[in-house]
């Protein structure tokens, strides 16, 4: 068993940098809902200016439910710019949900920002060994096959109580593939890690979330 194209460099943001990203996400959505304009990233630290993958998740407070989640798995734009764009798309362009309303956003939605490490391809001569290469609570998954792709963030597996095999199965389903597609030799499975920063209340305190919460 081995990893291909492994990149061990993570973001390792400070708590204040994580808080800055969450505040940027909230400001971006607030501004876009008000007048359909996009804020520009301010002058930031080197890490926040570095290209990085990121996802922004919106959750309702009461009841606690997913309200939107959009992101970019690969480092194609600066972390600050990608966070701004992902936040706007999560609020207005997630096909699973209607557009977030201003009052709803202000009073009943919290923001979660997950900063991603570069995805790493898993390789094994025996695909049945793949579950043993995945650490639930630490790794997120990307499954790709024949032009289809499904991504699940690290926190999804712990929220649903999945083991690594169930995580693979559900990543296949996310890609609209048969659930056992991860066992096929022409399927690519990638892992990544994430640093998660979340609001405890709409516009409230921001904390770093443990990956196994």
C-alpha positions in Angstrom: 0.0 0.0 0.0 1.3 3.5 -0.7 0.3 7.1 -1.3 0.8 8.8 -4.7 1.7 12.5 -5.0 1.8 12.9 -1.2 2.1 16.5 0.0 2.5 16.7 3.8 2.3 20.5 3.9 -0.8 21.6 5.8 -2.1 25.1 6.4 -1.8 25.1 10.2 -3.6 28.4 10.6 -3.7 30.3 13.8 -7.0 30.6 15.6 -7.2 34.3 14.6 -6.6 33.4 10.9 -9.4 30.9 11.1 -11.7 33.5 12.7 -10.8 35.9 9.9 -11.9 33.4 7.3 -15.3 32.9 9.0 -15.8 36.6 9.4 -14.9 37.0 5.7 -17.5 34.4 4.8 -20.2 36.1 6.8 -19.4 39.5 5.4 -19.3 38.1 1.8 -22.8 36.6 2.2 -24.3 39.7 3.9 -23.0 42.0 1.2 -24.1 39.7 -1.7 -27.6 39.3 -0.3 -27.9 43.0 0.2 -26.8 44.3 -3.2 -25.4 41.4 -5.2 -21.9 42.6 -5.0 -18.8 40.7 -4.0 -16.4 41.9 -1.4 -12.7 41.9 -2.2 -10.1 40.2 0.0 -8.3 42.7 2.2 -4.5 42.6 2.8 -4.1 39.4 4.8 -1.4 37.1 6.2 0.8 34.9 3.9 -1.2 31.8 4.7 -4.6 33.4 3.9 -3.1 34.6 0.6 -1.8 31.2 -0.3 -3.8 29.1 -2.8 -5.8 26.5 -1.0 -8.9 24.3 -1.2 -11.8 25.3 1.1 -15.5 24.5 1.8 -18.0 26.7 3.4 -20.9 25.0 5.2 -24.1 26.8 6.4 -26.2 25.2 9.2 -29.5 26.3 10.6 -29.6 26.7 14.4 -33.2 25.7 15.0 -33.6 23.0 13.9 -29.9 22.1 13.4 -29.8 21.2 9.7 -27.6 21.6 6.7 -28.6 24.8 4.7 -25.8 24.9 2.1 -22.3 23.6 1.4 -20.1 24.6 -1.5 -16.4 24.6 -1.9 -13.3 24.0 -4.0 -11.2 20.9 -3.3 -8.1 22.0 -5.1 -5.8 25.0 -4.5 -6.7 27.2 -7.4 -7.3 30.6 -5.7 -6.1 32.3 -2.6 -7.6 31.0 0.6 -9.4 34.3 1.3 -10.8 34.6 -2.3 -11.9 31.0 -2.3 -13.6 31.4 1.0 -15.5 34.5 -0.2 -16.7 32.7 -3.4 -17.6 29.5 -1.6 -19.7 31.3 1.0 -21.7 33.2 -1.6 -22.3 30.0 -3.6 -23.3 28.1 -0.5 -25.9 30.7 0.3 -27.2 31.3 -3.2 -26.3 28.4 -5.5 -26.4 25.1 -3.7 -28.9 23.1 -6.0 -30.2 21.2 -3.0 -31.7 24.3 -1.3 -33.5 27.6 -2.0 -31.4 30.8 -1.7 -30.8 31.9 1.9 -32.9 34.9 3.0 -31.3 37.9 4.7 -33.2 37.7 8.0 -32.7 33.9 8.1 -29.0 34.4 7.6 -28.7 37.0 10.3 -30.7 35.1 12.9 -30.7 31.3 12.3 -27.6 30.3 10.3 -24.1 29.6 11.5 -21.0 29.4 9.3 -18.4 26.6 9.2 -15.2 27.0 7.1 -13.1 23.9 6.4 -9.6 24.6 5.0 -8.3 21.6 3.0 -4.9 20.1 2.5 -4.1 19.1 -1.1 -5.9 15.8 -2.0 -3.6 12.7 -2.1 -4.4 9.7 -4.2 -4.5 6.3 -2.5 -3.1 3.3 -4.2 -3.3 -0.4 -3.4 -2.9 -3.5 -5.5 -5.9 -4.8 -3.7 -8.7 -2.2 -3.6 -10.3 -4.1 -0.6 -7.4 -2.7 1.4 -8.4 0.9 0.9 -10.6 1.1 4.1 -7.5 0.4 6.2 -5.8 3.5 4.7 -8.5 5.9 5.7 -8.7 7.5 9.2 -12.3 8.4 10.0 -12.4 11.8 11.7 -9.2 12.9 10.1 -9.6 12.2 6.4 -12.1 13.5 3.9 -12.7 11.6 0.6 -12.9 12.2 -3.1 -14.1 9.4 -5.3 -13.7 9.8 -9.1 -14.7 7.5 -11.9 -15.5 8.1 -15.6 -16.1 11.8 -15.3 -18.0 11.6 -12.0 -16.8 12.8 -8.7 -18.1 12.8 -5.1 -16.5 14.6 -2.1 -17.3 14.3 1.6 -15.6 16.4 4.2 -13.9 14.7 7.2 -16.6 15.7 9.7 -19.4 14.0 7.7 -18.2 10.5 8.6 -18.2 11.3 12.3 -21.5 13.1 12.2 -23.1 10.0 10.7 -21.1 7.4 12.7 -19.7 5.7 9.6 -16.7 3.4 9.5 -14.2 3.8 6.7 -16.0 1.3 4.4 -19.3 3.1 4.9 -17.5 6.4 4.2 -16.2 5.0 0.9 -19.7 3.7 0.0 -21.3 7.0 0.7 -18.6 8.9 -1.3 -19.5 6.7 -4.3 -23.2 7.5 -3.8 -22.3 11.2 -3.6 -20.7 10.8 -7.0 -23.9 9.1 -8.4 -21.9 5.9 -8.7 -22.9 2.4 -7.5 -22.0 2.0 -3.8 -19.2 -0.5 -4.4 -17.5 1.5 -7.1 -14.5 2.1 -4.9 -13.5 -1.6 -5.4 -13.1 -1.1 -9.2 -9.6 -0.6 -10.5 -10.6 2.4 -12.7 -11.9 4.3 -9.7 -9.6 6.9 -8.1 -9.9 7.5 -4.3 -8.2 10.6 -2.8 -7.9 11.7 0.8 -7.4 15.1 2.4 -7.5 16.6 5.8 -9.3 19.8 7.0 -9.0 22.5 9.6 -12.5 23.5 10.7 -13.6 26.8 12.1 -17.2 27.5 13.1 -19.5 30.0 14.7 -21.2 29.0 17.9 -24.1 31.3 17.1 -25.0 33.5 14.0 -22.3 36.1 13.9 -21.1 35.0 17.3 -18.0 33.4 18.8 -15.7 31.5 16.5 -13.9 28.4 17.6 -11.7 25.7 16.0 -13.6 22.4 15.7 -11.9 19.1 16.5 -12.1 16.8 13.5 -13.6 14.0 15.6 -16.4 16.0 17.1 
